[in-house]
Amino acid sequence: MNPSAKTNTQVPREVEYPALFHFRIITEAEAKAEQALLLAVSSYQVKAPLTASHASGAGRYAAFSISILMKSRSEMETFDAAIKKVPGVRMLL
């Protein structure tokens, strides 16, 4: 084996659905987005409920965690769009 040859040890992996995803949602603290987020996730198969997980040190941002069983990539994309429409949402991880 040539020591200078590059090897790719990471194998690209397709997501197999249904799949459980763990999300973190970052919001502006002033927005008080929890109720709107609960409404936005109500039509999905929630496996671990929406919970406040951490606020930024300055109190400007709030974070929420949730786990959802997604049935397909299109459902994931719809979820992403629905969460990003909630006023005050800055990021979905």
C-alpha positions as CSV (number, residue, x, y, z in Angstrom):
1,M,0.0,0.0,0.0
2,N,1.3,3.4,-1.0
3,P,1.7,5.5,2.3
4,S,1.2,8.7,0.3
5,A,-2.1,7.5,-1.2
6,K,-5.2,9.2,0.3
7,T,-7.8,7.0,1.7
8,N,-11.4,8.0,2.5
9,T,-12.3,6.3,5.8
10,Q,-15.7,8.0,5.8
11,V,-18.4,6.2,3.9
12,P,-21.3,8.4,2.8
13,R,-24.4,7.1,4.4
14,E,-28.0,7.5,3.2
15,V,-30.5,8.1,5.9
16,E,-33.0,5.3,6.1
17,Y,-36.5,6.4,7.0
18,P,-38.3,6.3,9.3
19,A,-35.5,7.8,11.4
20,L,-35.3,9.5,14.8
21,F,-33.8,13.0,14.8
22,H,-32.8,15.1,17.7
23,F,-33.1,18.8,17.1
24,R,-32.0,21.9,18.9
25,I,-33.9,25.1,18.1
26,I,-32.3,28.4,18.9
27,T,-34.7,31.4,19.4
28,E,-34.4,35.0,20.4
29,A,-35.3,35.0,24.1
30,E,-37.6,38.0,23.8
31,A,-39.7,36.2,21.2
32,K,-41.1,33.7,23.8
33,A,-41.5,31.2,21.0
34,E,-42.3,28.1,23.0
35,Q,-46.0,28.1,22.4
36,A,-45.6,28.7,18.7
37,L,-43.0,25.9,18.5
38,L,-45.4,23.5,20.3
39,L,-48.0,24.3,17.7
40,A,-45.5,23.9,14.8
41,V,-44.5,20.4,16.0
42,S,-47.9,19.2,16.9
43,S,-48.5,17.3,13.6
44,Y,-45.2,15.3,13.9
45,Q,-44.4,12.1,15.7
46,V,-42.7,13.6,18.8
47,K,-40.6,11.0,20.7
48,A,-39.1,13.4,23.3
49,P,-41.1,16.5,24.0
50,L,-40.0,20.1,23.4
51,T,-38.0,21.2,26.4
52,A,-36.1,24.4,27.2
53,S,-32.5,23.4,27.3
54,H,-30.3,26.4,27.7
55,A,-30.2,30.2,27.5
56,S,-27.3,32.2,26.4
57,G,-25.1,33.8,29.0
58,A,-26.4,37.3,28.1
59,G,-30.0,36.0,28.0
60,R,-30.4,37.0,24.4
61,Y,-31.1,33.5,23.1
62,A,-33.0,30.5,24.3
63,A,-32.6,26.9,23.1
64,F,-35.1,24.1,23.0
65,S,-34.5,20.4,22.3
66,I,-37.0,17.9,20.7
67,S,-36.8,14.4,19.2
68,I,-39.0,13.5,16.3
69,L,-39.5,10.3,14.2
70,M,-39.4,11.4,10.6
71,K,-41.0,9.2,7.9
72,S,-39.3,10.7,4.9
73,R,-36.9,13.4,3.6
74,S,-39.8,15.5,2.4
75,E,-41.3,15.4,5.9
76,M,-38.0,16.6,7.2
77,E,-37.9,19.4,4.7
78,T,-41.5,20.4,5.7
79,F,-40.6,20.3,9.4
80,D,-37.5,22.5,8.7
81,A,-39.6,25.1,6.9
82,A,-42.4,25.1,9.6
83,I,-39.9,25.7,12.4
84,K,-38.1,28.5,10.5
85,K,-41.4,30.3,10.0
86,V,-41.9,30.6,13.8
87,P,-41.2,34.2,14.8
88,G,-38.0,34.5,16.7
89,V,-36.4,31.3,15.5
90,R,-32.8,31.9,14.6
91,M,-31.5,28.4,13.9
92,L,-32.5,24.8,13.7
93,L,-29.8,22.3,14.4
